[in-house]
């Protein structure tokens, strides 16, 4: 059976995307060194470090996270330090971004998903940067906050694009597109700054309260937490020394299940690109 990622990328393209991810990592590492900011591998990159010592073989992005204070420092001070050819995107830095967290992009490349094709932002190859906040230890409270934030995230995304996530194919999709366009118009009634402030208020609500859980709500299920960040653990990632949270095991188990098992073939895929331009030299 053909691995699904091969439908979207050639081996050369995926290798180039992963090379660019490491290039972006070098850029961010230099900026964070100047700002005295620590960051940790996160998401699929955390999984890749623990299981493969580097990228998950089919992964086409890179994920890191940092504590809220460092995250806010990054948003405030890093744009002035980011070299030409790269761009830091976050709702407070770019009001057109549909993502509620931060992306660092290589601006002379293009990697855009269909739904975002008409959004007027740079769509370069990117990696994601997430904040780490205290989360409630009570499961019901965690779920309630997760649901509140996800509703606001949905409004943010809906106000940025009126497009479906795939081309229209038949009458049913036409009806869906009309319905989605109405939701787009309604979402535009929400002031951008107010929406972003409400999201940040939910995410930071517990930062002055002692909690056993640290993480964020950027995952479909309310399980995206660590049971401790410090002291961090040093691991290898593609020949580089990187940090991961001390309490990483519960996060990986909650998000990926038994990581000793390989996922089914249909899950071996990253993001389906609608347009991909990597400046690869013609052979």
C-alpha positions as CSV (number, residue, x, y, z in Angstrom):
1,X,0.0,0.0,0.0
2,X,1.3,3.5,-0.9
3,X,1.9,5.7,2.1
4,X,-0.6,8.6,1.9
5,X,2.0,11.4,2.1
6,X,3.4,10.2,-1.2
7,X,0.2,11.4,-2.9
8,X,1.0,15.0,-1.9
9,X,4.8,15.0,-2.0
10,X,7.8,13.5,-3.8
11,X,10.6,12.3,-1.5
12,X,12.6,15.3,-2.7
13,X,9.9,17.7,-1.8
14,X,9.3,16.3,1.6
15,X,13.1,16.3,2.3
16,X,13.3,19.9,1.2
17,X,10.4,20.9,3.4
18,X,12.1,19.2,6.4
19,X,15.4,21.0,5.5
20,X,13.5,24.4,5.5
21,X,12.0,23.5,8.9
22,X,15.5,23.1,10.3
23,X,16.5,26.4,8.6
24,X,13.6,28.1,10.4
25,X,14.6,26.5,13.6
26,X,18.1,28.0,13.3
27,X,16.6,31.4,12.7
28,X,14.3,31.2,15.7
29,X,17.0,29.7,17.9
30,X,19.2,32.8,17.2
31,X,16.4,35.2,18.0
32,X,15.5,33.3,21.2
33,X,19.1,33.3,22.3
34,X,19.2,37.1,22.0
35,X,16.0,37.4,24.0
36,X,16.9,34.7,26.6
37,X,13.9,32.6,25.6
38,X,13.7,28.9,26.1
39,X,11.5,26.6,24.0
40,X,10.6,23.0,23.9
41,X,9.7,20.4,21.2
42,X,6.0,20.0,21.0
43,X,3.3,18.0,19.1
44,X,4.6,15.9,16.2
45,X,8.1,17.2,16.7
46,X,8.1,16.0,20.3
47,X,6.8,12.6,19.1
48,X,9.5,12.5,16.4
49,X,12.3,13.2,18.9
50,X,11.1,10.6,21.3
51,X,10.4,7.9,18.8
52,X,12.7,8.6,15.8
53,X,15.4,11.0,17.1
54,X,14.2,13.5,14.5
55,X,11.3,14.1,12.2
56,X,8.4,11.7,12.0
57,X,9.3,10.3,8.5
58,X,6.2,11.8,6.8
59,X,5.9,15.0,8.9
60,X,5.9,18.3,6.9
61,X,6.0,20.8,9.7
62,X,7.7,21.5,13.0
63,X,6.2,22.4,16.4
64,X,7.6,24.1,19.4
65,X,6.1,25.6,22.6
66,X,7.3,28.0,25.2
67,X,6.0,29.3,28.5
68,X,3.5,32.2,28.3
69,X,6.0,34.9,29.6
70,X,8.5,33.9,26.9
71,X,5.7,33.7,24.3
72,X,4.6,37.2,25.0
73,X,8.2,38.4,24.9
74,X,8.6,36.7,21.5
75,X,5.5,38.4,20.1
76,X,6.6,41.8,21.4
77,X,10.3,41.8,20.6
78,X,11.1,39.2,18.0
79,X,9.7,40.9,14.9
80,X,12.5,43.5,15.0
81,X,15.1,40.7,15.2
82,X,13.7,38.3,12.5
83,X,16.0,38.6,9.5
84,X,14.7,39.4,6.0
85,X,13.2,36.4,4.2
86,X,11.2,35.3,7.2
87,X,8.0,36.4,8.9
88,X,6.5,35.9,12.3
89,X,2.7,35.7,12.1
90,X,0.3,35.9,15.0
91,X,-3.2,37.5,15.3
92,X,-1.8,40.6,17.1
93,X,1.0,40.9,14.5
94,X,-1.1,40.2,11.4
95,X,-4.9,40.6,11.6
96,X,-5.4,38.5,8.5
97,X,-3.9,35.3,9.9
98,X,-6.6,32.6,10.6
99,X,-4.4,30.9,13.2
100,X,-4.7,31.7,16.9
101,X,-1.1,30.8,17.6
102,X,2.2,31.8,15.9
103,X,3.8,30.7,12.7
104,X,7.3,31.5,11.5
105,X,7.4,31.4,7.7
106,X,10.1,31.4,5.0
107,X,8.7,34.0,2.7
108,X,10.2,33.0,-0.7
109,X,8.3,29.6,-0.6
110,X,4.6,28.7,-0.8
111,X,2.8,26.0,1.0
112,X,-0.9,26.9,1.1
113,X,-3.9,24.7,1.9
114,X,-7.1,25.1,-0.3
115,X,-9.2,26.7,2.4
116,X,-6.6,29.5,3.0
117,X,-5.8,30.2,-0.6
118,X,-7.6,33.6,-0.8
119,X,-6.3,34.9,2.5
120,X,-3.9,37.8,1.8
121,X,-0.9,36.7,4.0
122,X,2.4,35.2,3.2
123,X,1.9,31.4,2.8
124,X,5.5,30.3,3.0
125,X,6.7,27.0,4.5
126,X,6.3,27.4,8.3
127,X,6.6,26.0,11.7
128,X,4.2,26.5,14.6
129,X,4.9,28.1,18.0
130,X,2.5,27.6,20.9
131,X,2.1,29.1,24.3
132,X,2.2,27.0,27.5
133,X,-0.2,28.1,30.3
134,X,-1.4,26.6,33.5
135,X,-4.6,24.5,32.9
136,X,-7.3,23.5,35.4
137,X,-6.7,20.1,37.1
138,X,-10.4,19.4,37.2
139,X,-11.4,17.6,34.0
140,X,-14.8,19.2,33.7
141,X,-13.4,22.7,34.1
142,X,-10.7,21.8,31.5
143,X,-13.4,20.7,29.1
144,X,-15.5,23.8,29.6
145,X,-12.5,26.1,28.9
146,X,-11.6,24.0,25.9
147,X,-15.0,24.5,24.5
148,X,-15.1,28.2,25.1
149,X,-11.8,28.7,23.4
150,X,-12.6,26.5,20.4
151,X,-15.8,28.5,19.8
152,X,-13.7,31.7,19.6
153,X,-11.1,30.1,17.4
154,X,-13.8,29.0,15.0
155,X,-15.1,32.6,14.8
156,X,-11.6,33.8,14.2
157,X,-11.1,31.3,11.3
158,X,-14.6,32.0,9.9
159,X,-14.0,35.8,9.8
160,X,-10.8,35.3,7.7
161,X,-12.2,33.2,4.9
162,X,-15.5,32.5,3.2
163,X,-14.2,29.4,1.5
164,X,-14.9,25.7,2.1
165,X,-11.9,23.4,2.7
166,X,-12.3,21.6,-0.6
167,X,-13.5,22.6,-4.1
168,X,-17.3,22.6,-4.7
169,X,-18.5,19.4,-6.1
170,X,-22.3,19.2,-6.6
171,X,-25.4,20.8,-5.2
172,X,-24.8,19.8,-1.6
173,X,-21.5,21.7,-1.6
174,X,-23.1,24.8,-3.1
175,X,-25.6,24.8,-0.2
176,X,-22.7,24.4,2.2
177,X,-20.9,27.2,0.6
178,X,-23.8,29.6,0.9
179,X,-24.2,28.6,4.6
180,X,-20.5,29.1,5.2
181,X,-20.6,32.5,3.5
182,X,-23.4,33.6,5.8
183,X,-21.3,32.5,8.8
184,X,-18.4,34.4,7.4
185,X,-20.5,37.6,7.2
186,X,-21.7,37.1,10.8
187,X,-18.2,36.4,12.1
188,X,-17.0,39.7,10.6
189,X,-19.3,41.4,13.1
190,X,-16.9,40.4,15.9
191,X,-14.2,43.0,16.4
192,X,-10.8,41.4,15.8
193,X,-9.1,42.9,18.9
194,X,-11.9,41.9,21.2
195,X,-11.9,38.3,19.9
196,X,-8.1,37.9,20.4
197,X,-8.3,39.4,23.9
198,X,-11.1,37.0,24.9
199,X,-9.1,34.0,23.6
200,X,-6.0,35.1,25.5
201,X,-8.0,35.7,28.6
202,X,-9.3,32.1,28.6
203,X,-5.8,30.7,27.9
204,X,-4.1,32.7,30.7
205,X,-6.9,32.4,33.3
206,X,-5.1,30.0,35.5
207,X,-1.6,31.3,35.3
208,X,-1.7,32.9,38.8
209,X,-3.1,29.6,40.3
210,X,-1.0,26.6,41.2
211,X,-1.8,23.7,38.9
212,X,-0.3,20.3,38.1
213,X,-1.1,20.7,34.4
214,X,0.6,22.9,31.9
215,X,-0.3,23.1,28.2
216,X,-2.8,24.6,26.0
217,X,-6.2,24.1,24.3
218,X,-5.0,23.8,20.7
219,X,-6.0,20.2,20.2
220,X,-9.4,18.7,19.5
221,X,-9.6,16.9,22.8
222,X,-9.1,18.5,26.3
223,X,-6.0,16.4,26.9
224,X,-3.2,18.6,25.6
225,X,-1.2,19.0,28.8
226,X,2.0,18.1,30.6
227,X,2.3,17.1,34.2
228,X,5.3,19.4,34.7
229,X,7.7,21.3,32.4
230,X,10.8,21.7,34.5
231,X,13.5,20.5,34.7
232,X,13.4,19.9,30.9
233,X,15.0,16.9,29.3
234,X,17.6,17.2,26.6
235,X,17.1,15.0,23.5
236,X,18.5,14.5,20.0
237,X,16.6,15.9,17.0
238,X,18.2,15.4,13.6
239,X,21.7,15.7,15.3
240,X,20.7,18.8,17.3
241,X,20.3,19.0,21.1
242,X,16.8,20.1,22.0
243,X,14.7,20.4,25.1
244,X,11.4,18.6,25.9
245,X,9.1,19.1,28.9
246,X,9.8,16.8,31.9
247,X,6.2,15.6,31.9
248,X,6.1,14.7,28.2
249,X,4.9,11.1,28.5
250,X,1.2,11.9,29.5
251,X,1.0,14.4,26.6
252,X,2.2,11.9,24.0
253,X,-0.1,9.2,25.4
254,X,-3.1,11.5,25.4
255,X,-2.5,12.7,21.9
256,X,-1.1,9.7,20.1
257,X,-2.0,6.6,22.2
258,X,0.7,3.9,22.3
259,X,3.5,5.5,20.4
260,X,5.4,2.2,20.2
261,X,2.8,1.2,17.5
262,X,2.9,2.7,14.0
263,X,-0.2,4.6,12.9
264,X,-2.3,3.0,10.1
265,X,-1.3,3.9,6.5
266,X,-4.1,6.5,6.2
267,X,-2.7,8.5,9.1
268,X,0.8,8.8,7.7
269,X,0.3,12.2,6.3
270,X,0.8,15.9,7.2
271,X,-0.9,18.8,5.5
272,X,-2.4,18.5,2.0
273,X,-1.0,21.4,0.0
274,X,-3.1,23.2,-2.6
275,X,-0.1,25.1,-3.9
276,X,3.6,24.1,-3.2
277,X,6.6,26.1,-4.4
278,X,9.9,25.2,-2.8
279,X,12.4,26.8,-5.3
280,X,13.9,23.4,-6.0
281,X,16.3,23.4,-8.9
282,X,15.2,21.7,-12.0
283,X,17.0,18.5,-12.6
